[in-house]
Amino acid sequence: MLRTILCTGVFLCLAVTNATAQDSAPTAQPQPGAALDALLQRFSESPDHFTQTDGAALYQTTCQACHMEDGTGDAGAGAHPPLAGNPKLNSRHFLAGVILTGYHGMPRFGPMMSDAQVAAVTNYVRTHFGNDYPDPITPAEVAHLRPPGED
Amino acid sequence: MTKIPYTPTRRQLLAMIGQVAGAGAMYQAMTSLGFAAESGYTAEPGLQGPRQGRRVLILGAGIAGMAAAYEMRRAGYEVKILEYQNRHGGRCLTIRGGDRHTEMGGHEITCDFEGDGFFNPGPWRLPVHHRAVFDYCRKLGVPLQPFIIKNNRAYLHSSRAFDGKPQRIGHVEKDMRGHVSELLAKSLHQGSLDETVSAEDRDKLLEGLRDWGVLDRHHRYRASNDLGGVRGWDTRPGGGLMAEKSPSQPIDLSPLLQSGLWNQLFNFNSYSFEPPMFEPVGGMDAITDAFAREVSDVIQFNARVTRIAQGDGGVTVTYEDGNRGLVQEETADWCICTIPLSVLVQLEVDCSDEMRQAIGAVPYASAFKVALEFRRRFWEQDDQIMGGVSYTDLPLVQIAYPSYGFLSEGPAVLQAAYDTATGGRNFTYSWSSMTPQERIDAALAFGRQIHPQYDAEFMSGTSWVWHRVDWSLGCYGQWTDDLRDTHYKTLCEIDNRLVLAGEHCSHIPAWLEGALLSALDAIKRLDQRENA
């Protein structure tokens, strides 16, 4: 359903940009159509589960909120730990397990992601931000890590 | 003047019952009067106070910490609050024009509102049954104004139904009621409910359904002048020789059901959102400012707690004093810690293994808001929406219209996007991953589909993402039933010299009331232990 929404959004946005150019009236200054379209792709097409399948896209729509664009996290009174150079990522099972079940204050993503999605984002994190682990996790391995009673 | 017979107030009546029959009977009576059923809350914590000088160190100057300090000092304890930020209030805050915040990740959130509109990133409305909040507002002199939660003229919107055209809440509600009444009447006529409904009840039901659903004499839900008087008009009744009135047309049942708008209506069903609701005049921080007026002399700002050590003799809290760049220690007889669990789990804390597990067990919910300032109140001027909340299936989820400043000229602020993880939707994560500018762009892109005036009237925007706040790392404790069964009691128990408080130690997570009740309960138990 979101595809339709996005198209409408882009259309209106272009229309506005034109109007601005003609009237030079002070209006909203939305991003150019393509950039806005890419931004709105950040939202899943369903509210119940994430619909992105690509590891980078999944990272952008979930992990990035706390671990930031470059995987460095940030710290103040409390910290969102970095994913760059974090020795805990040595274990693909550990990282996939954290994504599935959450860890401390971090919410769990298991109920909103398929095994393939958890595998994709795990493998993305373990091969980016300076990480270069050679052992990807498979969706079947993720399935084994799911807590009992969770599909 | 005739003498009015003596009628005791409820308070006087309860006091009488308490004197004659004891506290148990009084509590029972309070329940009967609808007083105490929710929490056992009493307006006065009734602390005995210490028998000798006792020092209480409170961590966090949010509403739980300040309420604890206020009440314990009144009872004779010496109190001190350590606060990480350079401000009081915690998650209860209000953002106004000129404010700047740097969020985690280094992006600056700007607020350039030119009018007197404000933005409450955290709590923003008060249900009347949150009695502790209302009692403190009364005691501390916080003026409240009505907060319009349900406005029948606000919208329900589906991007997939009615060509994306928003529908009025009142229309959806009355049409569903009418259609359901018609269906029920039909079943009653067909005798399909004869086994469940007696003949006498059936007649009463049919009679009632006609009024309730505004059915015609054949028990059909159809446009009529009667329905116009309930649902509204296409041409409203006028004066003089104005055009003849004509009733509005109901939406058919099937498209209504398929649209999902009926389900959106359930947003208003919650006891937490029962009208009337209220808000402090001028912004939610009026409540925490009122507490700060009472206790600001005991708050030390810029104090980042790093360790909570305790023994049988007392507690020692280590903190970095940001004012002087020094590591300092405070000792006390008791410690009330209101630091969010998401942060507390990262500190060194002396406590039982069970409590440590509890502290680490509770995820912190994702939540975000975007607020936009517009040149004029087009929602009032063009759409006749005076306050209230519109819901949509778009990722912005809801738009809240200001319940203040009606009809005024000049800029006004909408809470243009808001959701939390409790709603079960994943949109809040995506909003949280965006830069402040991107959130505004997205809120505009979606919002203009409901209010096309956005483009011509937009001035500036601001936002808040709770996972990018370093002192809370999320919005509130996201409990599940399983987590509560395993950890809640341990989390709330006094661990030697330490007790936790805050919304996370309550059954009303995320609400000020939960934080207050948690603090009041914690200090009551500390006081009992002190006097045991």
Interface residues (C-beta under 8 A of the other chain):
Chain A: M1 T4 I5 T8 G9 L12 C13 V16 A19 A25 T27 A28 P30 Q31 L36 L39 L40 R42 F43 S44 S46 P47 D48 H49 F50 Q60 T61 T62 C63 Q64 A65 C66 M68 E69 D74 A75 G76 A77 G78 A79 H80 G102 H104 G105 M106 P107 R108 M112
Chain B: Y84 M104 G105 G106 S159 R160 G164 R304 P340 L341 S342 V343 V345 Q346 G360 V362 P363 Y364 A365 S366 D393 L394 P395 A421 G424 R425 N426 F427 Y429 S430 S432 S433 M434 E438 D441 A442 L444 A445 F446 R448 Q449 P452 Y454 D455 A456 F458 V465 H467 R468 D470 W471 S472 L473 G474 Q478
